[in-house]
Amino acid sequence: MKQTFKMAEVAEILDQTVGALKIWRARDICRYGGEGTRMAYSPVEVLKIGAALSLNAIGIDLKRAFAIMEDGQVGSIFRAIVAGQSWPHDFWLFYVFDPERRGEARRYGIARGDEERVMFSDPADHAIPSEAFLRVNVSAIGRRHFAKVQAYIAKAGAA
């Protein structure tokens, strides 16, 4: 497995432009890749960027999506995927939107699917109506983006 990817490689893997990655950096939306002129993205960072884009595509603000990617459990899930470990359970993002704050997140958490009731057992969660409740399989998103990384490596190796 390739250990680092250049900005142009990440852009190609995730079907983005280098300009978009630079804008996110300049606006402090995504600080992956290290500092300085020689950016180097780890495979886990590539998965986090891809997952943040997936969350953004289903309605979560991009900056908030990148903040979710900083959850330690997401990092553990993606490190396991890169290492080729299989987990007995998929992990999910549970995201509750709050109508009193213009649809912003009231709460989110990462857990196995059967732990949903534990995460949102606070009485306040039931007292405030939600505009929406989103459940997203973070493990599946990570595996899908890892397949893109592997396809890119295979393509680059064949060239």
ABEGO torsion letter per residue (X at the ends): XBABBBAAAAAAAAGBBAAAAAAAAAAGABABGEBEABBBBBAAAAAAAAAAAAAAAAGBBAAAAAAAAABAAAAAAAAAAAAGBBBABBBBBBBBBBAAAGGBBABBBBBBAAAAAAAAABAAAAABBBABBBBBBAAAAAAAAAAAAAAAAAAAAAX
